Amino acid sequence: VWSEQDFQYLRQKLSPTYPAAHHFRSGIIGSGLCVFSKHPIQELTQHVYTLNGYPYMIHHGDWFSGKAVGLLVLHLSGMVLNAYVTHLHAEYNRQKDIYLAHRVAQAWELAQFIHHTSKKADVVLLCGDLNMHPEDLGCCLLKEWTGLRDAYLETRDFKGSEEGNTMVPKNCYVNQQELKPFPFGVRIDYMLYKAVSGFYISCKSLETTTGNDPYSGTPLSDHEALMATLFVRHSPPQQSPNSIHRPAERSPLMSVLKEAWTELGLGMAQARWWAAFASYVIGLGLLLLALLCVLAAGGGAREAAILLWTPSVGLVLWAGAFYLFHVQEVNGLYRAHAELQHVLGRAREAQDLGPEPQPALLLGQQEGDRTKEQ
């Protein structure tokens, strides 16, 4: 929901059933995120992703939207529920994905945000357009690090589009050319959840729309809507299946962390190249400006020098902005890269402590902290 007017319209129509609502605003045109709740919202906050595409890719527009993650804390029958809603950077071209490093960094940032803000929660729910296929690196990183489970894979009662896809060829708003390699569509919107020790959660049913609004016939969006019914009950504390004792180096989490670390390293190298290129352009532009000043002062080619002055200044300013942005991109990628490197280093240290196989410490850490508190 990008329009404030649309949000207010929905809020008015839904208020009898969903009295609590919030629109997460960010960026220039907004994050597109909003929530409507039957239950009072106890706390809320949002986090805007550090990296979000390129401002000069105006036709894509992700940079201007300020992609973010919103958090709501709800109290339901003595249970604390952390509900997250998010929208990650779009893919655009799967064969030549220039935004892959950004999306991996966003996935890691989202996973870290959930990890650090959900330690007092009994149930965690994440809903959103992740713009990633289930087997994509960012999606695997998010699920492996947080321990969140996929409602589509967990439910026994599914109704909707083929393979749970949320972008389907039947939808008239979808670019059919992009879906040519995927005749049934793609699944890029998710409901992920988990419960900590003391609670059990399962997905009783999951349903999606199938390309057309059942009432008007026109699709409500280029993406299909999802609706899930989740069942939560108290459960005796038990060891999380995520924290099974196994060698850290062999765990799926470690493989995903290494792959993400590598991808972010490649992204950093690319960003440094563009920053270096911009610095050369700045140098050449300044040299050209100096030459034009000399020509103008000499009077020999004064008119030509004056004509070239404005575009030369524009070139230097454009290259300067380009340089500053890519330096910022390098720092954003470096932050995520350094965090992953630290995690991998800690895992290697844990593995070297003794001959006994170490638990998947990194996965079970959050659940372990919650168990100690209880």
Residue, then its C-alpha position, 0 to 999 in steps of 0.5 A: v500500500w503505497s498511497e496514504q489515501d489508500f491506507q486511510y480508506l482501508r483503515q476506515k473500512l476495516s476499523p469495525t473488525y480491525p481497530a488497530a492499524h499502522h502505516f510504516r512510512s520511509g523513503i521518498i514514496g514510502s515502504g508500502l508496509c501497513v498492518f491491521s490488527k484485531h488486537p491492540i498494538q502494544e509496541l511498534t517500530q521499524h528498521v529501514y535497510t541499509l542497502n536498497g538498490y541504486p538511486y540512478m536506477i530510477h525506472h526500478g524505484d526501490w531506492f526511493s521506496g526505502k524498503a524496511v521491516g516493521l515490527l508489532v508486539l501483541h499480547l494474546s491470551g498471556m502470549v507475546l507475539n512479535a509480528y514482522v512485515t517486510h518488503l525486500h528489493a526486487e530481482y528484475n533479471r534472474q540471469k544478471d541480478i545486479y541486486l543480489a548482494h543487496r538482497v542478501a545483505q537485506a536478508w541478513e539484516l532482517a534475520q539479525f533484526i528478528h534475532h535481536t528483537s524477539k528474545k522476549a517473544d513467545v511466537v514470531l511471525l514474519c509476513g512479506d514479499l521477500n522477492m526470493h525463490p524458496e531455494d535462493l541464498g537470501c531466503c535460506l540464510l533468513k530461515e536457517w539463521t532465525g529458525l523460522r518455518d515456512a507455512y506453505l511447507e508445513t501446512r497439510d491443508f493448502k488451497g490456491s495456486e500451483e505450488g503455492n506460487t504468488m506471482v502467476p501467469k494468469n495475473c494480467y499485471v504480471n510481466q509474462q516475459e519474466l515468467k517464461p522460465f516458470p510456467f506455473g509462476v514463482r513463490i516469492d511471498y511468505m508467511l514464516y513463523k516459529a514458537v520458542s520453548g514452552f509453546y507449539i505452533s503449527c499452520k492449520s491451513l494456507e490459502t492463496t488467490t489464483g490470479n483474479d479477484p473472485y468478486s470483480g474478476t480484476p486482480l487486486s495486485d500483481h502478487e497473490a494474497l495469502m491467508a493462513t490459520l495458525f494454531v498455538r498452544h502451550s507445550p512442555p519445554q524441549q530441545s529445539p530441533n534446530s539445535i541438534h548436536r552436529p559438527a558446525e562445519r557440516s551444518p546447513l547453516m554454516s554452508v549458507l553463511k559461507e555462501a552469503w559471506t562470499e556473495l557479499g565479498l563479490g558485491m564489495a569488490q564490484a562496489r569498490w570498482w565503481a567507486a574507483f571508476a567514479s574517482y577517475v572521472i572526478g579527476l578527469g573532470l577537474l583536469l578538464l575544468a582547469l584546462l577550460c579555465v586556462l583557455a578562457a583566461g587566454g582568450g583564444a577559445r573563450e566561447a568554446a570554454i564557456l560552453l563546455w564549462t557547465p557540462s564539465v561541472g555537471l560531470v564532476l558533480w555527477a561523478g562525485a555523487f556516484y562516488l559517495f553513493h558507492v562508498q556508502e554501498v561498500n561500507g554497508l556491504y562491509r558491515a554485513h560481511a564483517e558480521l558474517q565473518h565474525v559468526l563464522g570465526r566463532a563457529r570455528e572456535a567452537q568446533d576447535l574446543g574439543p573432539e566432541p561434536q559441537p551443537a549448532l550453537l548459532l541456530g539454538q542461541q536465541e531459543g537457549d536464551r529464552t529458555k534460560e529466562q523462563 
